[in-house]
């Protein structure tokens, strides 16, 4: 089964879209009618998600970055715009680190730039191990019910939360577990250093109602030359909450 879906004229500039943890390449559907008018959109399943059964080493960021860039180059695009949401944004940072020459622009949606201290990284690894144990031992539905109770998803209405749980329950928990362990925030490289050395335009998109990432983005912006864009009436997943507004903002940024 294909792990990539493509939309829009192949002669247009390429835009590679990377979804978040528990998602799939289908997550961008509502934004694609707008985006595909301006870009050749390449939506990719991350390992353990959708139709991608790739097993990563741990840490898996460098291997995954290489795999994605190889796929896109094979399609005929040595350079491309890159958009990643949450986990997809953290993967995008590693593409920016190891393949900076490939990027026309980098857009991070609600994505963490990485932890700086060894203590913070160790604490995060312990935190993520607890979630990994839950994913390993609980039913996928029970795991998701707990996952979407985290503060970062506080903006979700009960109906939206139930819908997400229903959709995400189709995932293979063991495949997700492999990806989760190999892409922990505790294993991630320092994205602040990456962005400081990156020469292409870079943007951080955050939901107006996502207080955690709104604060983090402004804190990072004080240290890095990076544009922060707040999407109104949305939380952590801005492209799901406001797909048309989100897509229009991407077009504005890249076609000023």
N, C-alpha and C positions, 0 to 999 in steps of 0.2 A: 504494500500500500504506500502511496506517496506521502512523504513527510513535508512536502512543500506544495503550496497552492499559489498561483500567480494571477494577477488581475491588472488590467490596463495595457495599453499599447507597449509593445516591447521596445519601441524606439524612444520612449520616455526615460528620464533618469530613474535609476532603480532606487526603491525604498525598501529596505529589509526590516521586517517587523517581528519582534521577539516577545512572546507572551510571558505571563508571570507563572509562579508555582501553582499547580493544579489546573492551569489553563490549557489552551491548544491554539493552533493556527486559525481556528474558526472564530476566536474571540474578537477579531478585528472587523468582522463582517459589517457591522452597522456604520463604521467609518469609511469603508471602502468605496461606496458610491461617489464620495467626494474625492478621496485621496487618489483613486485610480484614474481620475481625469488629468492629474498632473504628474503622476509617477507610475512606473511599472512596479506594482506592489508585490513583494515576495514574502509570503507569510510562512514561517517555519515552525514545526513542532520541535520543542526541546526534548532531550532524552527523557524517557519515562513518561512522556505525555503524548496524547493523541495517538499517532501511528508510528512514533519513533521509539524503537526498542534498543537503541544504543546504550550500552553500559559504560559509564565513565570511571576512570580511576579516581582516587581521592588524594588531593584536590583535583577537580576535573575541569577547571576553567580554561587552562591553556589548550588542552585537547579539544574542548568544545569550541573555543574561538577558532582554532585551525579548521575544524570540520565545517563550520558555518561559512568561513571565508572561501574555502575550497569549493563548496557547493555553489556559492554565488558567482565565483569566477568561472566555474564550469558552465554556468548559464550564460556567460558572455558579458559579465559586469565586473571589471577589475576595480572599479570605484563605485560607491553607492552611499546613499543616505542611510543612517541606521537609527532605528527607534526601538527602545526596549522598555517594557513595563516591569517594575519590581524585580523579580529574579531575572527577567529578560534584560533589564537595564544593567544589572550587575554583570551579566554575561557580556553585554555590549561594552562595558568598561574594559573588559579583558581583550576584546577585539581591538579596542582603541589602543591598548597597551602593546599588543603583539603585532598588530597590523595597521598602524596609524595611517600609512600611505593609502590604504583602501577607502578611507572615510571622506565623504564630501561634507558631511555634518553628523553630529551626534546629538540625539535627543533622548533624555532619560526621563521616564515618567514614574514618579514615586519610587525612585531607586536609591538605595543606600550606597554612599561612596566608599564604605569600608571602615573598619575599626583601626585605630592607630596604635594602641598599646597592646602588648602581649597579654596583660591581665584581662583587658576587655575581650580579646579574642578567645582566651581560655574560658571566660565566663559565658561567652556566646556558644561555644562548642558544647558546654554542659547544658545550657538552655535548649539547644537544638537536639541534643541527645534525648532529652525528656520527650520532645515531640516525636522523634524517631521511634522511641519505644512505644509510644501510643499508636503511631501508624503501623508498627509491626504487630501489635497485639489486639487492637480494637477493630471492629468492623469499620469499613471505609465511611459509612454513614455517621457512625458515632464520632469518629475522628473529625470529620468535616463539621459536625455540629459544634464541637469544641473549638476548632480552628477559627471558625467565623464569629466566635464570641470575643476574639481578641480586640483590644481597644482600637486598633487601626481600622477595624471594620465597623466601628460604632455607628457610622452614618447609615448603614444598611437597614431598610425596613424589614420587618419579619418576613413579608412575602418574597422580597428579593433574596433574603438569606436562604429561605426554603428552596427557592428556584435554583440558586447556586449549588446547594447541597445535592439536589436532584440531578443536575447536570454533571457535577464533578464526581458523583458516585459511580459513574461508568469507568473511571480510571482504575488501573491495576495498582493496588496499594504497594506491592513489592517493587514494581517499576518506579513508582514515585519515591519510595524509600531510598533506592540507589541514588537517584538524582538529588534528593534532599541532603543526604549525607555528604555527597561529593561537592556540593555547591553551598555549603554553610557560609554564613556571613563571617564566621570565625576563621574560614580558610581563604577568604577573599583578599586580594592585593589592595593596596592603598590607592583608591581611585582619585584622591585629591592630587597626588603626584602625577597620575596619568593625565588628568585634565590640564594641569599647569604646563605640561609639555606638548599638549595637542594643539595643532595649528588650525584645524578646521573649526567652523562655528559650533558652539556647544550650548545646549539648552537643558534646563531642568523644568519639567512640568509637574505641578502639584495641584491637588484638589483644595479648593478654598476651605472646605470643612475638615481637611486632614491636618489637624493641628500639629501632630508630630513631624510630618515631613515638610510642612510649611516652615516651621521653626528651623529644622535642619537645613533646608535649602537656603534660607537667609543667612544662617551661620556659615555655610560653605561659601556663599557668594562673597562674603567679606574677605575670604582668602584666595578666591579663584575668579578669574575673568570668565564668568558664566552668567547667562541670562536666565532669570527665574520667571516663569509664567504661571500665574494662578488661574485655574479654571473654575469659574463660578458654579455654585450649586452642585458640587461634586466632592466625594471623599477620596479614598485611596486610589480607587480605580476610576480615573477621570474619563477614559475612553468608553467605559461601559455606562457611566452615569450621563454623560453629555457627548455622545458619539459625533453628532454633526458639528457642534461647537469645537470639539477637540480637533476634528479633521480640518475645519476651516482655519483654526489657529496654526496648525502645522503648515498649511499652504501659505498663510500670511508670513510665517517666519522664513520659509525657504523661497518664496516668491514675493519679496517685499515691493 
